[in-house]
C-alpha cells in the first residue's frame, strides 16, 4: 500500500531530476512547433500557458508512465485528460486495435461493431434507450442541445459557469471571439450548485429547452454537487417542460460501469459520453429516451453526421475497454487504491501549512491553492522530479488502474517536497 512506501525518497529517483538538456529539448521543439502550429499545440491547455515554460513533448507511453522527447520518464496523472482509465498502450486494447486496422481503418458505412458498442452503452446506462456514436465530446454536447431545442420547440439553454462542454459556439458564448452576439440571447449561464438561480431563470423565461450540466464539475477544480442540486434540476426541468442533460464525458465509466447518474440515482433525458468510452481513441456518444433520439436523422429532422462516426478502429478500442472494465472488483480496487493515496496526501498537506485543498472523488483529484499563482511553482517542482500533473490550476488529475503503489508512494513524497518548498 501507499503508506508502506512512505520512506521512499525522491533522491532514489535521481534520473527524474531536471537538467539543462531536459529544458533545452522541450524549448527547441516548442519553438519549432510554433512555426507551424498556432501556439505550438493543437489544444490550448497543452501549451503550459497557465504554468509557464515549454510543454513536455511525449515520445512514447506505456502503463502509468510516458517518456518525453527529453529522455525523461514521467508518472502521468493527466492520462490524456482522463481518457486512459486502463493506462497507456494497454496490451488488450492494442491487440484489438491491430486486428481492426488490418481489416480496414475507415469504411464510411455501417458495421456490426457499432451495434455492439451502442448495445453495451444502453445495457450500462438505463436512461439511454438509443445511442448515436460520434467522434468527440464537443460533438456530442453540440448535438444534444440541438436535439433538445428541436424536441421541446424552445430556443434557450441553461448551462453553468463551472462546467465545460467543449468548444461549440453555444458553450463559448461570451468567452471567445468569433461568436455572434445574438447567440448570447439564447444562453443562460448560472452558478453551479445554485438551485435558486435555476428556479428564478425558469420563472422568468418559458423558452428554455434544456439544462446541461456536468454531474461533477471537473474543469474548474473538482466541485461535487451539493445535496439536492441534481435532484432539484431534475424536478425543475420536468415541471417546466425542459430536458435535463448530463454531460458525462469525464464521469462516464470512471466510478462504476455506467454513468455517475447511477450513483446519484438521477435519470436525465439525454447523456453525453466520451474519454474512457473511446479507450484512448477519438470516440464519443450521446443518447437518451427513445422518443427524443428518434428525432435524430435519418429517422427525424435533427441533422447530425460524421465521416468518422463509429470508426471501426476506435469502436474496437472502446469495446475492449468495456470488457476490461467489467472485470471482477475492477472499480473496488481502483477506488481503494485512490483512497489510500488521498489519505497520505491529506497527511502531508496538513503538515505543510500551505493554504491548499485536496478535492477528490473516486480516481479523480485536484489540488486547489488559495493563491492560484503558487500552482505554477508546485507544478514545475513535481514535474522536474518526474511527476506529470494536468498543467493548469483548474484542471483535475486522474489515477488509472495501472498506477502502482510504487508510483503513488513516489508521488506522495514528491508532492511533500514540493509543498515544503512553497511554505
Secondary structure, 3 states (H helix, E strand, C coil): CHHHHCCCCHHHHHHHCCCHHHHHHHHHHHHHHHHHCHHHCCCHHHHCCCCCCCCCCEEEEEECEEEECCCCEEEECCHHHHCCCCCECCHHHHHHHHHHHHHCCCCCCCCHHHHHHHHHHHHHCCCCCEEEEECCHHHHHHHHHHHHHHHHCCCEEEEECCCCCCCCHHHHCCCCCCCCHHHHHHEEEECCCCHHHHHHHHHHCCCEEEEEECCCECCCCCECCCCCHHHHHHHHHHHHCCEEEEEECCCCCCCCCCCHHHHHCCCCCEEEECHHHHCCCCCEEEEECHHHHCCECCCCCECCCCCCCCCHHHHHHHHHHHHHHCCCCHHHHHHHHHHHHHHHHHHHHHHHCCCEEEEEECCEEEEEECCCCHHHHHHHHHHCCCEECCCCCCCCEECCCCCCHHHHHHHHHHHHHHHHHHC
